[in-house]
Amino acid sequence: MEPLPQAQEPAAPFETHRVENQSPPFGPRDLWRDDAVLRDALARELSLLQPQPEPGSLEEGRQAIASYAVLAGGPALEWADDAHRDRPRLLSHDRFGHRIDRVAFHPAYHSLMDTAIRHGVAGWSWRHDHPGGHVVRAALSYLHHQVEPGTSCPLTMTHAAVPVLRRERALAQWAEKAAAPLYDPREVPVADKAGVTIGMGMTEKQGGSDVRANTTVATPLADGSGYRLVGHKWFLSAPMSDGFLMLAQAPGGLGCFLMPRVLEDGSKNAFRLIRLKDKLGDWSNASSEIELCGALAFPVGAEGRGVATILEMVMLTRLDCLLGGAAQMRMALARAIHHCRHRRAFGKRLLGQPLMTNVLADLAVEAEAALVLAMRIARAVDAAERDPAEAALARIGTAVGKYWVCRRAPAFVNEAQECLGGNGYIEESLMPRLYRQAPLNSIWEGSGNIQCLDVLRALQREPETGAAVWAELVAAGEGGSEYAQAIEHLRAALTEGAAVEPAQARRFVERLALALQASLLLRVGSPAAQGFCRSRLGGEHGLAMGTLPSGLPMDALIERALPAGLSTSG
Ligand SMILES: Cc1cc2nc3c(=O)[nH]c(=O)nc-3n(C[C@H](O)[C@H](O)[C@H](O)COP(=O)(O)OP(=O)(O)OC[C@H]3O[C@@H](n4cnc5c(N)ncnc54)[C@H](O)[C@@H]3O)c2cc1C
């Protein structure tokens, strides 16, 4: 064929334009150095613990968080891209037709799990079983959720399983290895493992919130060595975990069981991965449907105590949902501020333009309120074993916080996304991934309505929970007229056992959450407190973000959220 004639070209034929007015890359960043709100919240909650943690352990905790923040804002951000883009694949059979029931992950998934577990995201609190352990782990979990929420699912479940496993002497090695700072993805029996991860199987086709509707049957073996499970689970995330805490109907009622994936002799336990869920988001995490064909399992607690056992773990998993919602807000906010600081429109930087400043300041107020609540509840969880009032606050605060912060996260992420304009709708900006992930923390571990009804149940059955919240609210003192009025609305239900109608549960829990957040912001003298109280309590706010009233230090709020002088950590 004749070659095409060469066009008469200028010297640089493909130079059509210069790339201008795009923001520089967001990372690598030091997520600890960037985040004054996190640093303040951590220092405050650790300082208020009773008894005080040893200075050495405080310093160890701070260093662990600071060093993980550099990894999370650096290589982990890149691994997260790969782990989400190349989604887990189900390998039901090998090439010869044998069932293998395995899920293949991108290597980045394993790097994320390995790094997180080595740095304590799953096990810090159990290896540092003294005051402060849960507060430090909460900060680690918050950092991890910002960067890679998919792996946060197995990390959270592994963390939450440890206390119930610890109580079963026969399962001591499971508890010990779930708390170990070692990730070992090999398919080998637990005895040969350096560390294990744990999943949870509660939800069945006919009921998730109502786990008493479970139909999976647990039949005791005649020799007393365990149970056989027959049935199914409609959602089972992280199916490559080493063991699963399963709910099943035993002769004495619904029980909780530990089901290993690999048996002692190295053979596969008798359950099948039917398919992986095709999910809205959470793509790095595999969530499966399974069938149980006589799988061997060991009791965790007595027959009939399954719900009680699961509820013990739920306080910890709900705390992580709350931290996860706060973390999604944080990452979305940081990206929005970063972009608006560099992008110009109509001849000026976006950040200086009054309406965009209002949007970003409003988001900053919301994100700070979410984090201070999450870290306060983390302290309550930390102190729960030593202090009944803190145990009561942890009991109710995890439900209140999970409901409200996770409810707010999707709308928050969407607002932050829009700050990036069209770029915020494009995968590389991370915003679409955050947006797809955002609704999930509200759905699992008890969906929104379930949390709200649980708050009413706690107030009715455990009046000490109302007293614990009231003590938090009055600790803020006068707090201004909006605050005084807001807590007055709550007084009867919290202190006198006045019943709230179930149909009003959402409105009530929302008020409770806002009052708790305001109380914390006021007590610490946060620059966000005035804006929070006027807008969220006093009604000087619209239904959308970017509707803060005038007269607030909006520039300072944005600067506090992401200081201008800090760019990359690399
Ligand atoms: C990606 C993903 C991963 C998951 N992974 C796991 C896992 O690993 N293990 C596991 O066990 N489960 C898992 N789940 C399941 C999850 O926990 C359940 O979907 C959730 O608890 C809700 O249960 P359900 O889907 O059966 O909905 P339902 O229980 O049918 O609830 C539907 C709606 O009704 C509301 N509702 C229920 N009862 C009431 C009431 N009395 N009054 C008012 N409203 C009510 C709920 O709040 C919800 O909004 C996962 C779910 C998802 C999406």
The ligand as an SDF file (V2000), in Angstrom:
LIG
                    3D

 53 58  0  0  0  0  0  0  0  0999 V2000
  -22.3510   -5.6850   50.9610 C   0  0  0  0  0  0  0  0  0  0  0  0
  -23.0230   -6.4070   52.0950 C   0  0  0  0  0  0  0  0  0  0  0  0
  -22.2840   -7.2930   52.8390 C   0  0  0  0  0  0  0  0  0  0  0  0
  -22.8820   -7.9860   53.8930 C   0  0  0  0  0  0  0  0  0  0  0  0
  -22.1390   -8.8810   54.6030 N   0  0  0  0  0  0  0  0  0  0  0  0
  -22.7380   -9.6040   55.5690 C   0  0  0  0  0  0  0  0  0  0  0  0
  -22.0050  -10.6040   56.2940 C   0  0  0  0  0  0  0  0  0  0  0  0
  -20.8050  -10.7840   56.0980 O   0  0  0  0  0  0  0  0  0  0  0  0
  -22.6560  -11.3420   57.2030 N   0  0  0  0  0  0  0  0  0  0  0  0
  -23.9800  -11.1470   57.4660 C   0  0  0  0  0  0  0  0  0  0  0  0
  -24.5150  -11.8500   58.3050 O   0  0  0  0  0  0  0  0  0  0  0  0
  -24.6980  -10.2150   56.8160 N   0  0  0  0  0  0  0  0  0  0  0  0
  -24.1100   -9.4360   55.8850 C   0  0  0  0  0  0  0  0  0  0  0  0
  -24.8340   -8.4980   55.2070 N   0  0  0  0  0  0  0  0  0  0  0  0
  -26.2570   -8.4030   55.4410 C   0  0  0  0  0  0  0  0  0  0  0  0
  -26.7050   -7.2060   56.2290 C   0  0  0  0  0  0  0  0  0  0  0  0
  -26.2520   -7.2780   57.5520 O   0  0  0  0  0  0  0  0  0  0  0  0
  -28.2370   -7.1520   56.1110 C   0  0  0  0  0  0  0  0  0  0  0  0
  -28.5520   -6.8850   54.7580 O   0  0  0  0  0  0  0  0  0  0  0  0
  -28.8670   -6.1400   57.0320 C   0  0  0  0  0  0  0  0  0  0  0  0
  -28.7040   -6.5100   58.3700 O   0  0  0  0  0  0  0  0  0  0  0  0
  -30.3710   -5.9790   56.7370 C   0  0  0  0  0  0  0  0  0  0  0  0
  -31.0170   -7.2130   56.6900 O   0  0  0  0  0  0  0  0  0  0  0  0
  -31.9150   -7.6040   55.4320 P   0  0  0  0  0  0  0  0  0  0  0  0
  -31.1290   -7.3780   54.1900 O   0  0  0  0  0  0  0  0  0  0  0  0
  -32.4560   -8.9690   55.6260 O   0  0  0  0  0  0  0  0  0  0  0  0
  -33.1010   -6.5630   55.4100 O   0  0  0  0  0  0  0  0  0  0  0  0
  -34.4420   -6.6210   56.2820 P   0  0  0  0  0  0  0  0  0  0  0  0
  -34.1720   -7.1990   57.6050 O   0  0  0  0  0  0  0  0  0  0  0  0
  -35.4950   -7.2290   55.4640 O   0  0  0  0  0  0  0  0  0  0  0  0
  -34.7460   -5.0730   56.4410 O   0  0  0  0  0  0  0  0  0  0  0  0
  -35.2070   -4.2590   55.3350 C   0  0  0  0  0  0  0  0  0  0  0  0
  -35.4750   -2.8680   55.8590 C   0  0  0  0  0  0  0  0  0  0  0  0
  -36.4930   -2.9250   56.8310 O   0  0  0  0  0  0  0  0  0  0  0  0
  -36.0920   -2.2510   58.0080 C   0  0  0  0  0  0  0  0  0  0  0  0
  -36.7310   -2.8810   59.1590 N   0  0  0  0  0  0  0  0  0  0  0  0
  -36.5860   -4.1520   59.5940 C   0  0  0  0  0  0  0  0  0  0  0  0
  -37.3420   -4.3510   60.6670 N   0  0  0  0  0  0  0  0  0  0  0  0
  -37.9990   -3.1970   60.9330 C   0  0  0  0  0  0  0  0  0  0  0  0
  -38.9430   -2.7650   61.9140 C   0  0  0  0  0  0  0  0  0  0  0  0
  -39.3210   -3.5670   62.8850 N   0  0  0  0  0  0  0  0  0  0  0  0
  -39.4010   -1.4890   61.8470 N   0  0  0  0  0  0  0  0  0  0  0  0
  -38.9990   -0.6480   60.8970 C   0  0  0  0  0  0  0  0  0  0  0  0
  -38.1120   -0.9950   59.9470 N   0  0  0  0  0  0  0  0  0  0  0  0
  -37.6210   -2.2570   59.9520 C   0  0  0  0  0  0  0  0  0  0  0  0
  -34.5880   -2.3340   58.0230 C   0  0  0  0  0  0  0  0  0  0  0  0
  -34.0190   -1.2530   58.7620 O   0  0  0  0  0  0  0  0  0  0  0  0
  -34.2630   -2.2280   56.5440 C   0  0  0  0  0  0  0  0  0  0  0  0
  -34.2090   -0.8730   56.1680 O   0  0  0  0  0  0  0  0  0  0  0  0
  -24.2470   -7.7800   54.1850 C   0  0  0  0  0  0  0  0  0  0  0  0
  -24.9830   -6.8490   53.4410 C   0  0  0  0  0  0  0  0  0  0  0  0
  -24.3790   -6.1720   52.4100 C   0  0  0  0  0  0  0  0  0  0  0  0
  -25.2000   -5.2020   51.6070 C   0  0  0  0  0  0  0  0  0  0  0  0
  1  2  1  0
  2  3  1  0
  2 52  2  0
  3  4  2  0
  4  5  1  0
  4 50  1  0
  5  6  2  0
  6  7  1  0
  6 13  1  0
  7  8  2  0
  7  9  1  0
  9 10  1  0
 10 11  2  0
 10 12  1  0
 12 13  2  0
 13 14  1  0
 14 15  1  0
 14 50  1  0
 15 16  1  0
 16 17  1  0
 16 18  1  0
 18 19  1  0
 18 20  1  0
 20 21  1  0
 20 22  1  0
 22 23  1  0
 23 24  1  0
 24 25  2  0
 24 26  1  0
 24 27  1  0
 27 28  1  0
 28 29  2  0
 28 30  1  0
 28 31  1  0
 31 32  1  0
 32 33  1  0
 33 34  1  0
 33 48  1  0
 34 35  1  0
 35 36  1  0
 35 46  1  0
 36 37  1  0
 36 45  1  0
 37 38  2  0
 38 39  1  0
 39 40  1  0
 39 45  2  0
 40 41  1  0
 40 42  2  0
 42 43  1  0
 43 44  2  0
 44 45  1  0
 46 47  1  0
 46 48  1  0
 48 49  1  0
 50 51  2  0
 51 52  1  0
 52 53  1  0
M  END
$$$$
